[in-house]
Amino acid sequence: MSFSTLVLKVAAEIAYYKGLIKDTEGASGIEYAVIAAMVAVVIAGISSGVGEDIRTVFGNIRTALVPSS
């Protein structure tokens, strides 16, 4: 391989990596993943309290509908 061919290959590699650095297309996918993770954390935090409230409401309904013996 001649020196000029090596220089051209190195220049092409440098141009390729510069293009990767400027590429922002993948950033939006990462941003969506971060937002989805935050929503999942919020839902997980809320769901334990909501689940207990729903259980209480259905318990009250069952008590009201089932006659005590």
N, C-alpha and C positions, 0 to 999 in steps of 0.2 A: 504494500500500500504506500502510495507516495505521500509526501508531506502535504501537498495541496488537497488531496482527497481527505486526509485526516482533518485538515482545517475546515473543510466544507462539512464534514460529518459533525464536528464539534459545534460549528455555527448552527447547524440544523437542530441539534439537541438543545442548544441554548434558546433558540427561537421557540422550540416546542415547550420547554419549561416556562418560559416567559408567558406564553399563551395560557398555560395552566394556571399561573398565578393570577392572571387577569380574568379568568373564567369565573363568573359568579352564578352560573346556572344551578349548581348543586347546593348553593347556600340556601335557596328557598326551601328545598327539601329538608334540610337540617332545621331550619326555622319552624317548619310545620311539625316536625318530630318533637321539638322542644315544647311547642304549644300544646300538642297532644299529651305529652307527658305531664305538663302542668295541670291540664284539665283532668287527667286521670287521678292525680294526687288530690285535687280538690274534691272530686267525686268520692274517692276513697275516704277522705276525711269527713265528708258530710253523711255518707251512707250509713255509718254506724249509728249516728244519732237519729237519723230518719227511720232506719230499720226498727229501732226500739219504739219510736213513736207510732209507727204503723202497727206493730205488735200490740201496743196498748189499745189503739183504736179498735182493732179486730177483737181483742179480748173484751172490751166494753160492749161491742155489738153482740158477741156470743152470750155474754151475761144477760143482756137485755132480751135476747130471743129465746134462750133456753130457760124454761121455767125451773125454778129451784125445787128440789124434792124434799 
